[in-house]
Amino acid sequence: MLMVSPILIIFGTAVFFSSFSIHTHHMRKVFIGSIGLVTSVLMYGSPFVAVKQVIRTKSVEFMPFYLSLFSFLTSLLWMLYGILGRDPFLTAPSAIGSVMGILQLVVYHIYSKCKEAPKTNPDIEQADV
């Protein structure tokens, strides 16, 4: 409930503000489209938390390959659809998502070749003895 309530409050505020404060259809479209653009970019950027962990540990175990691959492919297809439909609110975040997907795949490729010995916890080894 703590995670859902801020989202519902933000959504309700956007609906209320756009319904009663913005009177033209074009301005409503720009306002809601801008909110969608920002949230889409944040969604595509969220896997960079895992990228930070991958760079710090030099291990790709925290970043699933297929998540990065299909995130890239999905954003690429939505970008193409936005270009064909001439919709900047669909094209812009999808283009940013495609670039972020490529960066994730590059990081995965670089660090998947790092075959460092797994880190062990000396306390666990002593408990086994």
C-alpha positions in Angstrom: 0.0 0.0 0.0 2.9 2.3 0.7 4.1 1.9 -2.9 0.7 2.2 -4.6 -0.7 5.2 -2.8 1.9 7.8 -4.0 1.3 6.6 -7.6 -2.4 6.9 -7.2 -2.0 10.4 -5.7 0.2 11.5 -8.5 -2.2 10.0 -11.1 -5.2 11.6 -9.4 -3.5 15.0 -9.3 -2.6 14.8 -13.0 -6.2 13.9 -13.9 -7.6 16.7 -11.7 -5.1 19.3 -12.9 -5.5 18.5 -16.6 -9.4 18.3 -16.3 -10.0 21.5 -14.5 -7.0 23.7 -15.2 -6.1 23.0 -18.8 -9.0 23.9 -21.1 -7.7 23.1 -24.6 -7.3 19.6 -25.9 -3.8 20.3 -27.3 -2.5 21.6 -24.0 -3.9 18.5 -22.2 -2.2 16.3 -24.7 1.1 18.0 -24.2 0.8 17.9 -20.4 -0.2 14.3 -20.1 2.2 13.3 -22.9 5.1 15.0 -21.0 4.2 13.1 -17.9 4.2 9.9 -19.9 7.5 10.7 -21.5 9.2 11.3 -18.1 7.8 8.1 -16.6 8.8 6.1 -19.7 12.3 7.3 -19.5 12.4 6.5 -15.8 11.1 3.0 -16.6 13.8 2.4 -19.2 16.5 3.8 -16.9 15.6 1.6 -13.9 17.8 -1.4 -14.9 20.8 0.9 -14.5 20.7 0.1 -10.8 21.7 -3.4 -11.8 24.3 -2.0 -14.2 25.9 -0.1 -11.3 26.0 -3.3 -9.3 27.6 -5.2 -12.3 30.3 -2.5 -12.7 31.0 -2.5 -9.0 31.2 -6.3 -8.6 32.5 -7.0 -12.1 29.9 -9.8 -12.4 26.8 -10.1 -14.5 24.9 -12.3 -12.0 22.8 -9.3 -11.0 21.7 -8.4 -14.5 19.6 -10.9 -16.5 20.6 -10.9 -20.2 17.1 -11.6 -21.5 15.7 -8.6 -19.6 18.2 -6.3 -21.2 17.8 -7.8 -24.6 14.0 -7.7 -24.7 13.9 -4.3 -23.1 16.1 -3.1 -26.0 13.9 -4.9 -28.6 10.7 -3.6 -27.2 11.8 0.0 -27.0 13.2 -0.3 -30.6 9.9 -1.6 -31.9 7.9 1.2 -30.1 10.4 3.7 -31.4 9.8 2.6 -35.0 6.0 2.6 -34.4 6.2 6.1 -33.0 8.3 7.3 -36.0 5.7 5.8 -38.4 2.9 7.3 -36.5 4.7 10.6 -36.1 4.1 10.6 -32.3 6.9 12.4 -30.4 5.5 11.3 -27.1 6.1 7.7 -28.1 9.2 8.1 -30.2 11.3 10.1 -27.7 11.2 7.8 -24.7 11.5 4.8 -26.9 14.6 6.2 -28.6 16.1 6.9 -25.2 15.1 3.4 -24.1 16.8 1.9 -27.2 20.0 3.7 -26.3 19.8 2.6 -22.7 19.2 -1.0 -23.9 22.2 -0.9 -26.1 24.3 0.4 -23.1 23.0 -2.4 -20.9 23.9 -5.0 -23.6 27.4 -3.5 -24.0 27.9 -3.6 -20.2 26.7 -7.2 -20.1 29.1 -8.1 -23.0 32.0 -6.5 -21.3 31.5 -8.0 -17.9 30.4 -11.4 -19.0 33.9 -12.0 -20.1 35.3 -11.3 -16.6 35.7 -14.7 -15.1 36.8 -13.7 -11.6 36.8 -16.3 -8.9 33.6 -16.2 -6.9 33.9 -14.3 -3.7 33.6 -16.6 -0.7 32.8 -15.7 2.9 35.5 -16.9 5.3 33.0 -17.3 8.1 31.0 -19.9 6.1 34.2 -21.8 5.3 35.2 -21.9 9.0 31.7 -23.2 9.9 32.1 -26.1 7.5 35.3 -27.2 9.2 
